[in-house]
Amino acid sequence: MNKRTNLILAVDHGNGDIKTVNTSFVAGLEVSNVPINSVNHKDIIQYNSKWYAIADNPKPYKRDKTNDESYFILTLFAIAKEIIYNMNNGATIDTENISIKLPVGLPLSHYNTGKDDFKNYFIERFNGGVSFDYIYDTEDGKQKVLPFNVELDVCSVHAQGYSGAMTTIFEKGKDNDYTLIDIGSFTVDVADYEDGKVREDNMRSFETGTIVMCDHIANKLSQSFGVSPSAYRASKIIKILKGKKEDKYKEVIFDEAKKWADSIINTVIQSRFALETSIPVLLGGGSLLLRSLLEDNQYLENAVFVGSVNANARGYALYASKL
């Protein structure tokens, strides 16, 4: 028998996207009791007599991620994708003999109340080990079925936002005060960091993330120009904002996105977060998407933008390496 591979496999379970240290994919699932057509899906998992594929759009917002199997299955995809990434970059891994440390995270606003349930959610489902087949397209375009057997060694739950901002805080100094603003797909999570620690009495979560913003923009276009909201799904609006797609309503879309970005910061100020006297640290995919619209905000003159959507997962992995 080959030697067991021991891995730290950090997963950031966003409502819009799932992130590992090196990969990112949409937090959406398609489920079938019969094999899924691999022509339409590049990544498929067969587990417990069901087939799962990554959907084009994320699931609806869920504050509690433990009330069904979705985030467990998405975690299996994350494990497979991260391991294949490492194998493609020279790592030798026996996928049928893996033991993992699984560091995960929750927003600061409900970290204390949800961490035990989230940890137990994974411990229960990995109990006794998990076997599944991962069906995917290799780099040369061929389809491959890769069997996995994964045992869980340790599951740990960490604070989203703080974990992603940790490198910035260490670089600039732990004696400074920071306001952590994590802009996600559905929520914006905010916390103060003072005197070397997160202030637990001042943590908030607002449902004003980028997908919520895109829904607002689609409705605005419908009201102003009579276009169907379904013609401007979040994925299309995000491509326009990233400069990957031209559109006759581009100016309106950017204007509305700018208003939305400024309203996020206004909400942070109104919620008594001291941006004037702290260093704002902005992270999450939403902060990268809206960065050009946020940089001229008067309250963000000394802000630091964390430049990777994988920052939280990398922070979790760093913590887990010390366990």
Secondary structure, 3 states (H helix, E strand, C coil): CCCCEEEECCCEECCCEEECCCCEEECCEEEECCCCCCCCCCEEEEECCEEEEECCCCCCCCCCCCCCCHHHHHHHHHHHHHHHHHHHCCCCCCCCCEEEEEEEEECHHHHHHHHHHHHHHHHHHHCCCEEEEEEEECCCCCEEEEEEEEEEEEEEEEECCHHHHHHHHHHHCCCCCEEEEEECCCCEEEEEEECCEEEEEEEEEECCCHHHHHHHHHHHHHHHHCCCHHHCCHHHHHHHHCCCCCCCCHHHHHHHHHHHHHHHHHHHHHCCCCCCCCEEEEECHHHHHCHHHHCCCHHHCCCEECCCCCHHHHHHHHHHCCC
